[in-house]
Amino acid sequence: MARVRSRCAAAAVLAAGLWLSGGAAFAAGPERAFVLENGLRVFLYEKRDLPLLHVVTGFDVGVKDETDETNGLVHLLEHCILFRGTSAGSEGAIGARMRRHGASFNGRTGPDLAVFEISLPAAFADFALRSHRDILFGFETTQAEIDSEKQVILEELGQMEDDPERSALDLVFQDLFAGHPYGRSVYGRREVVTEATRDALMAFHRAAFVADNCALAAVGDFDAADMERRVREVFGALPRTGFEPPAIPMAEPLDKSVSRSLVRDVREGYLVIAFNAPDYNHADQYALNVLVEALGRGVNPLLAGHLHALRDSVQNVSMSYLARRFGGAAVVSIRARPKDLAIVERAAVRFLRQARDMSYSSGDYAGLEASMAAFDYLAMAKNQIRFATGQAEESGLQLAASLVRHMLLNTRPDPGRYLESIARVDSSDLRKVASRYLGRGEYAAVSVVPPERRGP
């Protein structure tokens, strides 16, 4: 099995536009959702354009479930599951079987979830399902294997700290969510990783990697009724453990802004600004998705245009919205000349505060002004979201990952359809969420600058 660097960055929300109803099964057709008696949530989606199968299994366990004393165990556990073998065989034996079946197997750790995925020819559906069951639920390891994987994690930590954008993003979340579990690094703490024991890791696995804390999505070239039979046969015997998730509070908004600077061996300056934003289940998520697209993404983003016109040293501006189970973040990433970062930070924050008073569509103007409106940012943002959603649905793996994320994070009895909710957003909605989340002004910022140069 090829060693692929663990993807720890928070994943963007990929809305599949599919309606998931708290465990109720679909009628016969290309979509089918059900819950096994052991609590395992399942979504099946026929996608017959290619002879491929994508199976994604997620567990509702992430950095949010760690403490200061265990911060790093989920990341280490993910690596050991992927690369260190199970009760079904060693790493080498598992890797050989993966290669024989043309399979790609990977995993990632995030603030909320630990997710594992396999893609392979659809003819090997039984192998995909049984491999997921054996590798994820039959995990076994030794202290020697753990100690070997620790070195890989510590190397990743070093790489993150040397990467200006990744280290700034990691630190800005620590400041934005200070005092909340989301304030812990997804990479973990060096001392926790270094001192981790087999007993601690296995205890963490036995507690959280159970059927009633798990969701599985299969997308690909199969018959949904036949795939349901296979899933029930492979996973149905897993026990229900009575898993109870820990009580985690919602993240509180910042009461004052926090800004700090890091000195790194860089030539360019890097700036990350983050604002508290709505959680995954909040009704404001749709309007904020559209607002972020209009301000910092898409064809002609407002914030990028403003900063490029203001400071010719600004090279790149992007904005994203990360919706998590217990809170969210609107994040701006900027690359500019180091000496201009302080000015750029003030200019960006000032502009974002003013977003609550902006016009976003031709409907905000009257008469001649409407006909002369140069750009309809609202329509542009919605079109970009529709395009991105279509791309996600074309990728079977992305679609399966999106479905797992939704099954584990959604708490609404009727979440509705994502694109229909996006379509209902208007300019007044954008101004309202801009006022609630950007207009208050409290934010966390981290800038990365080169060492001060002295001499001629």
C-alpha positions in Angstrom: 0.0 0.0 0.0 1.5 3.3 -1.1 2.1 5.7 1.8 0.1 8.8 1.1 0.6 11.8 3.3 -2.3 12.2 5.6 -4.6 15.0 4.6 -5.4 16.9 7.8 -6.7 20.2 6.5 -10.3 20.7 7.0 -12.2 19.7 3.9 -14.6 22.1 2.1 -18.3 21.3 2.4 -19.3 19.5 -0.7 -23.1 19.5 -0.8 -24.5 16.6 -2.8 -27.9 18.1 -3.1 -29.4 14.8 -1.9 -32.0 14.6 0.8 -31.0 12.4 3.8 -33.8 11.5 6.2 -32.7 10.4 9.6 -32.4 6.7 8.8 -35.5 6.2 6.7 -34.8 3.9 3.7 -35.4 5.1 0.2 -37.7 3.2 -2.1 -36.1 1.0 -4.8 -34.0 3.2 -7.0 -30.5 4.7 -7.4 -30.4 6.2 -3.9 -30.9 4.1 -0.7 -30.4 5.0 2.9 -30.8 2.8 6.0 -29.5 2.2 9.5 -28.3 -1.3 10.6 -29.5 -2.7 13.9 -26.0 -2.0 15.4 -26.4 1.7 14.6 -24.2 1.9 11.4 -25.6 4.6 9.1 -25.5 3.7 5.4 -26.1 5.6 2.1 -25.9 3.9 -1.3 -25.8 5.9 -4.5 -25.7 4.2 -8.0 -23.4 6.0 -10.4 -23.0 3.8 -13.4 -20.9 6.0 -15.8 -17.7 4.2 -14.9 -17.0 0.7 -13.6 -15.7 1.9 -10.3 -16.7 1.7 -6.7 -15.9 4.2 -3.9 -16.5 3.3 -0.3 -16.0 5.9 2.4 -16.3 5.1 6.1 -16.3 7.9 8.7 -16.3 8.0 12.5 -17.6 10.8 14.6 -14.3 11.3 16.3 -11.7 14.0 15.7 -9.8 16.7 17.5 -13.0 17.8 19.2 -12.9 14.6 21.2 -9.4 15.0 22.4 -8.0 16.7 25.5 -4.7 18.5 26.0 -3.4 15.1 27.3 -4.6 13.2 24.2 -4.2 15.8 21.4 -2.6 13.9 18.6 -4.0 10.4 19.3 -6.6 10.5 16.5 -4.0 11.6 14.0 -1.6 8.8 15.2 -4.4 6.3 15.2 -5.4 7.2 11.6 -1.8 6.6 10.5 -1.5 3.3 12.4 -4.8 2.0 10.9 -3.6 2.9 7.4 -0.1 1.8 7.5 0.5 -0.6 10.4 -1.7 -3.6 9.9 -4.7 -5.2 11.6 -5.7 -8.5 13.1 -6.3 -9.6 9.5 -2.7 -9.2 8.5 0.4 -7.1 8.4 0.9 -3.8 6.5 2.7 -5.7 3.8 0.0 -8.3 3.3 -2.7 -5.7 3.3 -0.8 -3.6 0.8 -0.3 -6.6 -1.5 -4.0 -7.4 -1.5 -4.8 -3.7 -2.2 -2.5 -3.7 -5.2 -3.9 -7.0 -6.6 -7.3 -5.5 -6.6 -6.2 -2.1 -8.1 -7.4 -0.3 -5.0 -6.5 3.1 -3.6 -6.8 3.4 0.2 -6.4 6.5 2.2 -7.6 8.4 5.3 -7.7 11.8 6.9 -8.2 13.4 10.3 -10.1 16.6 11.0 -11.6 18.6 13.7 -14.8 16.6 13.7 -14.3 13.3 11.9 -11.8 10.5 11.0 -12.6 9.3 7.4 -11.2 6.4 5.4 -11.8 5.7 1.7 -11.2 3.0 -0.8 -11.6 3.3 -4.6 -11.3 0.2 -6.9 -13.0 -1.6 -9.8 -16.6 -2.2 -9.0 -16.2 -6.0 -9.6 -14.3 -6.1 -6.2 -17.2 -4.8 -4.1 -16.9 -7.6 -1.6 -13.2 -7.0 -1.1 -13.8 -3.3 -0.6 -16.4 -3.8 2.1 -14.6 -6.6 3.9 -11.3 -4.7 3.8 -13.0 -1.7 5.5 -14.6 -3.9 8.1 -11.3 -5.7 8.9 -9.0 -2.8 8.8 -11.1 -0.3 10.6 -12.9 -2.5 13.2 -10.3 -5.2 13.6 -7.4 -2.9 14.2 -4.4 -4.3 16.2 -0.9 -3.0 16.6 2.2 -3.3 18.7 4.2 -0.7 20.5 7.1 -1.1 18.0 4.7 -0.3 15.1 3.4 2.7 17.0 6.9 4.0 17.7 7.8 3.7 14.0 4.7 5.7 13.0 5.4 8.4 15.5 8.4 9.4 13.5 6.2 10.0 10.5 3.8 12.2 12.5 6.6 14.2 14.0 8.0 14.7 10.4 4.5 16.0 9.4 4.5 18.4 12.3 7.9 19.7 11.2 6.6 20.1 7.6 3.6 22.0 8.8 5.6 24.3 11.0 7.9 25.0 8.0 5.0 25.7 5.7 3.9 29.4 6.2 0.3 29.0 5.1 -0.3 25.7 6.9 1.3 26.9 10.2 -0.6 30.2 10.0 -3.9 28.4 9.5 -3.2 26.0 12.3 -2.4 28.9 14.7 -5.3 31.1 13.6 -7.7 28.3 14.6 -6.0 28.0 18.0 -6.7 31.7 18.5 -10.2 31.8 17.0 -11.4 28.8 19.1 -9.3 29.5 22.2 -10.7 27.5 25.2 -12.8 25.2 22.9 -11.7 21.8 21.6 -11.5 23.2 18.1 -8.6 25.3 19.4 -6.4 22.2 19.5 -4.2 21.5 16.5 -5.4 18.7 14.1 -1.7 17.7 13.8 -1.5 17.0 17.6 1.0 17.9 20.3 4.6 16.7 20.0 4.8 15.5 23.6 1.5 13.5 23.3 2.6 11.8 20.1 6.1 11.1 21.5 4.8 9.5 24.6 1.8 7.6 23.2 1.5 4.0 24.3 -0.3 1.0 22.7 -2.7 0.8 25.6 -3.8 4.4 25.2 -4.2 4.1 21.5 -6.1 0.8 21.6 -8.4 2.2 24.3 -9.1 5.3 22.1 -9.9 3.0 19.2 -12.2 0.6 21.2 -14.2 3.5 22.5 -14.8 5.5 19.3 -14.3 3.1 16.3 -17.6 1.3 16.7 -20.6 0.7 14.5 -22.9 3.1 16.3 -20.4 5.9 15.9 -20.0 5.3 12.2 -21.4 6.1 8.8 -20.7 4.4 5.4 -21.4 5.6 1.9 -20.9 3.6 -1.3 -21.0 5.3 -4.7 -20.5 3.6 -7.9 -21.4 1.0 -10.5 -23.7 -1.3 -8.6 -27.3 -2.2 -8.0 -28.5 -0.6 -4.8 -30.6 -3.5 -3.7 -27.7 -5.9 -4.2 -25.2 -3.6 -2.5 -27.6 -3.2 0.5 -27.6 -7.0 0.9 -23.8 -7.1 0.8 -23.4 -4.3 3.3 -25.8 -6.0 5.7 -24.0 -9.3 5.3 -20.5 -7.8 5.9 -21.3 -5.2 8.7 -24.4 -6.5 10.3 -22.6 -8.7 12.8 -20.7 -5.9 14.3 -22.0 -5.2 17.9 -23.9 -2.2 19.1 -21.9 -0.8 21.9 -24.2 1.9 23.3 -21.8 4.6 22.3 -22.5 8.0 23.8 -20.7 11.0 22.3 -19.1 13.4 24.8 -20.9 16.6 25.5 -19.2 19.4 23.5 -20.3 23.0 23.8 -20.9 25.3 20.8 -17.9 27.5 20.1 -18.3 31.0 21.6 -17.5 34.0 19.4 -14.3 36.0 20.1 -14.8 38.8 22.6 -11.8 40.7 21.3 -9.5 40.5 18.3 -6.2 38.7 18.4 -3.4 39.3 16.0 0.1 37.9 16.0 3.1 37.5 13.8 5.5 34.7 13.1 9.0 34.9 11.8 9.9 32.3 9.2 12.4 31.8 6.4 10.2 33.2 3.7 10.5 35.8 0.9 6.8 36.6 0.7 4.4 37.7 3.4 1.5 35.5 4.4 -1.6 36.6 6.3 -4.6 34.5 7.5 -7.6 36.3 9.0 -10.5 34.2 10.6 -13.9 35.2 11.8 -16.4 33.0 13.8 -19.1 31.7 11.5 -22.2 29.5 11.7 -22.0 25.8 12.4 -22.9 23.0 10.0 -26.5 22.9 11.1 -27.2 26.7 11.3 -29.7 28.2 8.9 -27.2 31.0 8.1 -24.8 28.5 6.4 -26.4 29.0 3.0 -26.2 32.8 2.9 -22.7 32.7 4.2 -21.6 30.2 1.6 -22.9 32.6 -1.1 -21.4 35.7 0.6 -17.9 34.1 0.8 -18.2 33.1 -2.8 -19.0 36.7 -3.7 -16.3 38.3 -1.5 -13.4 36.0 -1.9 -13.9 33.4 -4.6 -15.3 32.9 -8.0 -14.8 35.0 -11.2 -14.5 38.5 -9.8 -14.4 38.5 -6.0 -15.0 41.8 -4.3 -12.4 41.6 -1.6 -9.6 40.5 -4.0 -10.5 43.4 -6.3 -10.5 45.9 -3.5 -7.1 44.8 -2.1 -5.4 44.5 -5.4 -6.5 48.0 -6.3 -5.4 49.3 -2.9 -2.0 47.7 -2.6 -0.1 46.6 -5.7 1.9 44.3 -3.5 -1.1 42.0 -2.9 -0.5 38.8 -5.0 -3.2 36.4 -4.0 -6.5 36.6 -2.0 -8.9 33.8 -1.3 -11.7 33.2 1.2 -13.4 30.1 2.5 -16.1 29.0 4.9 -15.5 26.0 7.1 -18.7 24.7 8.7 -18.0 22.4 11.7 -20.4 20.6 14.0 -20.0 23.0 16.9 -18.9 26.2 15.2 -17.6 27.6 11.9 -14.9 29.9 10.5 -14.8 32.3 7.6 -11.1 32.4 6.6 -9.3 34.9 4.4 -5.8 34.0 3.1 -3.6 36.7 1.6 -0.1 36.7 0.1 1.6 40.1 -0.1 4.9 42.0 0.4 5.9 41.5 4.1 6.2 45.2 4.8 2.6 45.7 3.7 0.9 43.0 5.8 -0.2 45.3 8.7 -1.8 47.7 6.2 -3.4 44.9 4.2 -4.8 43.4 7.4 -6.5 46.6 8.4 -7.8 47.2 4.9 -9.2 43.7 4.6 -11.0 43.9 8.0 -12.4 47.3 7.3 -13.7 46.1 3.9 -15.3 43.0 5.4 -17.0 45.1 8.1 -18.5 47.1 5.4 -19.9 44.1 3.6 -23.2 44.5 5.6 -23.9 47.7 3.6 -22.9 46.5 0.1 -25.1 45.9 -3.0 -24.7 42.4 -4.5 -27.1 42.1 -7.3 -28.9 44.2 -10.0 -32.0 43.9 -7.8 -30.3 46.3 -5.3 -30.4 49.1 -7.9 -33.3 51.0 -9.5 -33.9 52.3 -13.0 -30.9 53.2 -15.0 -28.5 52.1 -12.3 -29.9 48.5 -12.5 -29.3 48.3 -16.3 -25.7 49.7 -15.8 -24.8 47.4 -13.0 -21.4 46.0 -14.1 -21.6 42.7 -12.2 -24.3 40.7 -10.4 -22.2 39.2 -7.6 -25.2 37.3 -6.2 -25.9 35.5 -9.4 -22.2 34.8 -10.0 -21.8 33.3 -6.5 -24.8 31.0 -6.9 -23.6 29.9 -10.4 -20.2 29.1 -9.0 -21.7 27.0 -6.1 -23.9 25.1 -8.6 -20.8 24.4 -10.7 -18.7 23.2 -7.8 -21.6 21.0 -6.5 -21.9 19.5 -10.0 -18.2 18.8 -10.0 -18.4 17.1 -6.6 -21.3 14.9 -7.8 -19.3 13.9 -10.9 -16.5 12.6 -8.6 -17.8 9.4 -6.9 -15.2 9.6 -4.2 -16.0 13.3 -3.3 -19.7 12.5 -3.4 -19.3 9.5 -1.0 -17.2 11.6 1.4 -19.8 14.4 1.3 -22.6 11.9 2.2 -20.6 10.5 5.1 -19.9 13.9 6.4 -23.5 14.8 6.2 -24.7 11.7 7.9 -22.4 12.3 10.9 -22.7 16.0 11.3 -26.3 16.8 10.4 -28.8 17.1 13.3 -31.7 18.6 11.4 -34.8 16.3 11.0 -35.3 17.8 7.5 -32.2 19.4 6.1 -33.8 20.0 2.8 -31.9 20.2 -0.5 -28.7 22.3 -0.5 -29.0 23.9 -3.9 -32.7 24.8 -3.3 -31.6 26.6 -0.1 -28.8 28.4 -2.0 -31.3 29.5 -4.7 -33.5 31.2 -2.1 -30.7 33.4 -0.8 -31.0 37.1 -1.8 -28.9 40.2 -1.3 -30.6 41.1 2.0 -29.6 37.7 3.4 -26.0 38.4 2.4 -26.1 41.7 4.3 -27.6 40.1 7.3 -25.0 37.4 7.7 -22.2 39.9 6.9 -23.5 42.0 9.8 -23.7 39.0 12.2 -20.3 37.4 11.4 -18.1 40.0 9.8 -19.6 43.3 10.9 -18.8 42.8 14.6 -15.1 43.1 13.8 -13.6 40.6 16.3 -11.2 38.3 14.4 -8.1 36.3 14.8 -5.1 37.0 12.5 -1.7 35.4 12.0 1.0 36.9 9.7 4.2 35.2 8.6 7.1 37.4 7.8 10.8 36.9 7.0 13.5 37.8 9.5 14.4 41.4 9.7 17.3 42.1 7.3 20.1 44.2 8.5 23.1 45.7 6.7 23.4 47.0 3.2 
